[in-house]
């Protein structure tokens, strides 16, 4: 009985360790593909306009977060309360992210966050 419990423990421990190292960024699209998508939008809006894309808001409790389709399509990021500003004149895209949350990070929560310079 003891060897069986040891094997079960090792299997669970291995699964948990792999779950902890899961990437907190997407691997669905290449960097170039995301750049091309944003460039299409900027060319469409022209040089006299901007586009502001709002990401999904966070969910309370233990609900699974799902990013808005448009925001994910243009950035590939799954970060709550994020905004993407695209400037048609300068052809620049600026990503606005929430500030870091040390309390959540200490509990294993990973998220892209703004860096204050």
C-alpha positions in Angstrom: 0.0 0.0 0.0 2.8 2.4 0.8 4.5 2.2 -2.6 1.2 2.9 -4.2 0.7 6.1 -2.1 4.2 7.3 -2.9 3.6 6.9 -6.7 0.3 8.8 -6.4 2.1 11.5 -4.4 4.8 11.8 -7.0 2.3 12.0 -9.9 0.3 14.7 -8.2 3.4 16.6 -7.3 4.7 16.4 -10.9 1.3 17.7 -12.3 1.2 20.6 -9.9 4.8 21.6 -10.7 4.0 21.6 -14.5 0.9 23.7 -13.8 2.9 26.3 -11.9 5.3 26.8 -14.9 2.6 27.3 -17.5 3.3 30.3 -19.7 1.3 33.4 -18.8 1.3 34.6 -22.4 -0.2 33.1 -25.5 1.5 30.9 -28.0 -1.4 31.0 -30.6 -0.1 33.7 -32.8 3.4 34.9 -33.9 4.7 38.4 -33.0 4.7 39.3 -36.7 1.0 38.2 -37.1 -0.1 40.5 -34.3 2.0 43.4 -35.7 0.3 42.9 -39.1 -3.2 42.9 -37.6 -2.6 46.1 -35.7 -1.1 47.7 -38.9 -4.2 46.8 -40.8 -6.4 48.6 -38.3 -4.1 51.7 -38.3 -4.2 51.8 -42.1 -8.0 51.5 -42.1 -8.6 54.3 -39.6 -6.2 56.7 -41.4 -3.8 59.3 -40.2 -6.4 61.5 -38.6 -7.9 59.0 -36.1 -7.1 56.8 -33.1 -8.6 53.6 -32.0 -9.0 52.6 -28.4 -9.6 48.9 -27.7 -10.7 47.9 -24.2 -9.9 44.5 -22.8 -12.2 42.6 -20.6 -12.7 43.5 -17.0 -11.7 41.2 -14.2 -14.0 38.6 -12.8 -14.8 38.4 -9.0 -13.9 35.2 -7.1 -12.6 32.1 -8.7 -14.2 32.6 -12.2 -12.0 31.9 -15.2 -10.9 35.0 -17.0 -11.5 35.3 -20.7 -10.2 38.2 -22.7 -12.4 40.0 -25.2 -12.1 38.6 -28.7 -11.0 41.9 -30.4 -8.4 42.7 -27.7 -6.9 39.2 -27.9 -6.9 39.2 -31.7 -4.8 42.4 -31.7 -2.5 41.8 -28.8 -2.5 38.2 -27.8 -2.6 39.2 -24.1 -5.0 37.9 -21.4 -4.7 40.7 -18.9 -7.8 42.2 -17.2 -8.4 45.9 -17.3 -6.0 46.5 -20.2 -6.4 49.0 -23.0 -4.8 49.3 -26.5 -4.4 52.7 -28.0 -3.6 52.8 -31.8 -2.6 56.1 -33.4 -3.2 56.2 -37.1 -0.9 59.2 -37.6 2.2 57.9 -35.8 1.4 54.2 -36.6 2.1 53.4 -32.9 0.3 51.1 -30.6 0.4 51.8 -26.9 -0.6 49.2 -24.4 -2.0 50.3 -21.0 -1.9 47.7 -18.3 -3.0 47.7 -14.6 -0.5 48.2 -11.8 1.1 45.1 -10.2 -0.8 43.4 -7.5 1.7 42.0 -5.0 -1.0 40.2 -3.0 -2.2 38.3 -6.0 1.3 37.5 -7.2 2.2 36.0 -3.8 -0.7 33.5 -4.3 0.7 32.4 -7.7 -1.4 34.6 -9.9 0.5 35.8 -12.9 -0.5 38.8 -15.1 1.1 41.3 -17.3 1.4 44.6 -15.4 2.4 48.2 -15.9 5.9 49.2 -15.0 6.2 52.7 -13.4 9.4 54.4 -14.6 
